[in-house]
């Protein structure tokens, strides 16, 4: 890692943690504590408002802002691949947002890095998701963002259909299939629904509460228990 990158990372860690020790930074950045002490000293001399001392820890004062962010070549590749995946597998609104984000990044890059963006040899299949699934995904995203209940008609793999009212908590992508993680009022439990098996969907005016035991983190913990 270049020293400039390491200094940037040190500031980032100090800004996002309450108190950070030199030992923690040294372990994280794979350098010696002496190197960290020297970097901290140089950052302070350059005007970064760092408070603290050796053996106790360091923190950056509130209000300190970093200069405009610059990406490394690997970060550019990661962002490009991520945007291409979103373009192929997300709804129209997110696909457009991904294209816009890449354009903004390209505009801000220096000339020597712009080629890295256009020449990234990482791709996502150009076949986009079915328009019906894209529309469903857009509606579910709206419902989840606004904590709105959803009424849907759903068919299982065996063809049996049922009507449900769910609390959509999050959307999960499994490589080729999108699912909704939700609290199901009919089953009074968490359920996972595939978007491609939803026959009809309607976002209701009624909101659902942030209720302990029925939140996204509770859903994730429930799935971990079932898989464990």
C-alpha positions as CSV (number, residue, x, y, z in Angstrom):
1,X,0.0,0.0,0.0
2,X,1.3,3.4,-0.9
3,X,1.9,5.8,2.0
4,X,-0.6,8.3,0.7
5,X,-3.3,5.5,0.6
6,X,-2.3,4.5,4.2
7,X,-2.6,8.0,5.5
8,X,-6.0,8.3,3.8
9,X,-7.1,5.0,5.5
10,X,-5.9,6.2,8.9
11,X,-8.0,9.4,8.6
12,X,-11.0,7.3,7.5
13,X,-10.7,5.0,10.5
14,X,-10.2,7.8,12.9
15,X,-13.3,9.6,11.6
16,X,-15.6,6.5,11.9
17,X,-14.5,5.2,15.3
18,X,-14.7,6.8,18.7
19,X,-11.1,6.1,19.8
20,X,-8.6,4.2,17.8
21,X,-5.3,2.9,19.1
22,X,-2.0,2.7,17.2
23,X,-1.9,-1.1,17.7
24,X,-5.4,-1.5,16.1
25,X,-4.3,0.7,13.1
26,X,-1.1,-1.2,12.8
27,X,-2.8,-4.6,12.7
28,X,-5.4,-3.3,10.3
29,X,-2.9,-1.8,7.9
30,X,-0.2,-4.4,8.4
31,X,2.5,-2.1,9.5
32,X,4.4,-1.5,12.7
33,X,3.1,0.7,15.5
34,X,6.2,2.9,15.0
35,X,5.0,3.5,11.5
36,X,1.6,4.5,12.7
37,X,3.0,6.9,15.3
38,X,5.1,8.6,12.6
39,X,2.1,8.8,10.2
40,X,-0.1,10.3,13.0
41,X,2.6,12.9,13.7
42,X,2.9,13.8,10.0
43,X,-0.9,14.1,9.7
44,X,-1.0,16.5,12.7
45,X,1.8,18.6,11.2
46,X,-0.1,18.8,7.9
47,X,-3.2,20.2,9.7
48,X,-5.4,17.3,10.4
49,X,-7.2,17.8,13.7
50,X,-6.2,14.6,15.5
51,X,-6.4,14.4,19.3
52,X,-5.0,11.8,21.6
53,X,-1.7,10.2,22.6
54,X,0.3,7.0,22.3
55,X,-1.0,4.2,24.5
56,X,-4.5,5.7,24.8
57,X,-5.7,6.3,21.3
58,X,-6.6,8.9,18.7
59,X,-9.7,10.6,17.3
60,X,-10.3,13.2,14.6
61,X,-12.3,16.3,15.8
62,X,-15.8,16.7,14.5
63,X,-16.1,18.8,11.4
64,X,-12.9,17.7,9.7
65,X,-13.4,17.1,6.0
66,X,-11.3,15.1,3.6
67,X,-10.3,16.4,0.2
68,X,-12.2,15.0,-2.9
69,X,-11.9,11.2,-3.0
70,X,-9.8,9.4,-5.6
71,X,-10.2,5.8,-6.6
72,X,-7.5,3.2,-7.2
73,X,-7.6,1.0,-10.3
74,X,-8.9,-1.9,-8.4
75,X,-11.7,0.2,-6.8
76,X,-12.6,1.5,-10.3
77,X,-12.9,-2.2,-11.5
78,X,-15.1,-3.1,-8.5
79,X,-17.4,-0.1,-9.1
80,X,-17.6,-0.8,-12.9
81,X,-18.5,-4.5,-12.3
82,X,-21.0,-3.5,-9.6
83,X,-22.7,-1.0,-11.9
84,X,-22.8,-3.5,-14.8
85,X,-24.4,-6.1,-12.6
86,X,-27.0,-3.6,-11.5
87,X,-27.7,-2.7,-15.1
88,X,-28.4,-6.3,-16.0
89,X,-30.2,-7.6,-12.9
90,X,-32.0,-4.7,-11.2
91,X,-35.1,-2.7,-12.0
92,X,-35.0,0.1,-14.6
93,X,-34.7,2.9,-12.0
94,X,-31.6,1.3,-10.4
95,X,-30.1,0.5,-13.8
96,X,-30.4,4.1,-14.8
97,X,-28.9,5.2,-11.5
98,X,-25.9,2.9,-12.0
99,X,-25.2,4.3,-15.5
100,X,-25.5,7.9,-14.1
101,X,-23.1,7.0,-11.2
102,X,-20.5,5.6,-13.6
103,X,-20.7,8.7,-15.7
104,X,-20.1,10.9,-12.7
105,X,-17.2,8.9,-11.6
106,X,-15.7,9.0,-15.1
107,X,-16.0,12.8,-15.2
108,X,-14.2,13.1,-11.9
109,X,-11.3,10.8,-12.8
110,X,-7.9,12.1,-14.1
111,X,-7.1,11.1,-17.7
112,X,-4.7,8.3,-16.7
113,X,-7.4,6.5,-14.8
114,X,-10.3,7.0,-17.3
115,X,-9.0,4.2,-19.5
116,X,-9.2,1.8,-16.5
117,X,-13.0,2.3,-16.4
118,X,-13.6,1.7,-20.1
119,X,-11.2,-1.2,-20.3
120,X,-12.3,-3.1,-17.3
121,X,-12.5,-6.8,-18.4
122,X,-15.3,-7.7,-16.0
123,X,-18.8,-8.1,-17.3
124,X,-22.3,-9.1,-16.3
125,X,-24.6,-10.9,-18.8
126,X,-26.4,-8.4,-21.0
127,X,-29.7,-10.2,-20.7
128,X,-31.8,-8.1,-18.4
129,X,-34.4,-9.4,-16.0
130,X,-38.0,-9.9,-17.2
131,X,-39.8,-6.5,-17.4
132,X,-42.6,-7.9,-15.2
133,X,-40.1,-8.8,-12.5
134,X,-38.4,-5.4,-12.9
135,X,-41.8,-3.7,-12.2
136,X,-42.4,-6.0,-9.2
137,X,-39.0,-5.2,-7.8
138,X,-39.6,-1.5,-8.2
139,X,-42.9,-1.7,-6.3
140,X,-41.4,-3.9,-3.5
141,X,-38.5,-1.5,-3.1
142,X,-40.9,1.4,-2.7
143,X,-42.9,-0.6,-0.1
144,X,-39.9,-1.6,1.9
145,X,-38.4,1.9,1.8
146,X,-41.6,3.4,3.1
147,X,-42.6,0.5,5.4
148,X,-45.9,-0.2,3.5
149,X,-47.7,-3.5,3.7
150,X,-48.1,-5.4,0.4
151,X,-50.9,-7.7,-0.7
152,X,-49.8,-10.4,-3.2
153,X,-50.9,-13.5,-4.9
154,X,-48.2,-16.1,-4.9
155,X,-47.7,-19.5,-6.4
156,X,-45.3,-22.1,-5.0
157,X,-43.1,-24.5,-7.0
158,X,-45.9,-27.1,-6.9
159,X,-48.3,-24.7,-8.5
160,X,-50.5,-24.0,-5.4
161,X,-51.5,-20.4,-5.0
162,X,-52.3,-18.3,-2.0
163,X,-53.1,-14.7,-1.1
164,X,-50.8,-13.0,1.4
165,X,-50.3,-9.7,3.2
166,X,-46.6,-9.2,4.0
167,X,-44.3,-6.7,5.5
168,X,-41.5,-6.4,2.9
169,X,-38.2,-6.1,4.8
170,X,-35.5,-6.5,2.1
171,X,-34.7,-7.7,-1.4
172,X,-32.1,-10.5,-1.8
173,X,-30.3,-11.5,-5.1
174,X,-29.2,-15.1,-5.4
175,X,-27.3,-14.9,-8.7
176,X,-30.3,-15.3,-11.0
177,X,-33.3,-15.0,-8.7
178,X,-34.6,-12.1,-6.7
179,X,-36.5,-12.8,-3.5
180,X,-38.4,-10.7,-0.9
181,X,-37.6,-11.3,2.8
182,X,-40.8,-10.4,4.7
183,X,-43.0,-10.9,7.7
184,X,-46.1,-12.8,6.6
185,X,-49.3,-12.0,8.4
186,X,-51.0,-15.2,7.3
187,X,-48.2,-17.5,8.7
188,X,-47.3,-15.1,11.6
189,X,-43.7,-15.7,10.7
190,X,-40.9,-14.8,8.4
191,X,-41.2,-16.0,4.8
192,X,-39.1,-15.7,1.6
193,X,-40.9,-15.1,-1.7
194,X,-39.4,-15.4,-5.2
195,X,-40.3,-12.4,-7.4
196,X,-40.8,-14.6,-10.4
197,X,-43.6,-16.5,-8.6
198,X,-45.6,-13.5,-7.7
199,X,-48.8,-13.4,-9.9
200,X,-50.0,-10.0,-8.7
201,X,-48.9,-7.4,-6.2
202,X,-50.5,-4.3,-4.7
203,X,-48.8,-1.9,-2.3
204,X,-51.3,-1.0,0.4
205,X,-51.8,2.4,2.1
206,X,-51.3,0.8,5.5
207,X,-47.9,1.0,7.1
208,X,-46.3,-1.7,9.2
209,X,-44.5,-0.9,12.5
210,X,-40.8,-1.4,13.3
211,X,-41.6,-4.1,15.8
212,X,-39.0,-6.0,17.7
213,X,-38.8,-9.6,16.5
214,X,-40.2,-8.7,13.0
215,X,-37.4,-6.5,11.7
216,X,-34.9,-7.0,9.0
217,X,-32.1,-7.9,11.5
218,X,-34.5,-10.4,13.1
219,X,-35.2,-12.0,9.6
220,X,-31.4,-12.3,9.0
221,X,-30.9,-13.9,12.4
222,X,-33.8,-16.3,11.8
223,X,-32.3,-17.4,8.5
224,X,-28.9,-17.9,10.1
225,X,-30.5,-20.2,12.7
226,X,-32.3,-22.2,10.1
227,X,-29.2,-22.6,8.0
228,X,-27.0,-23.3,11.0
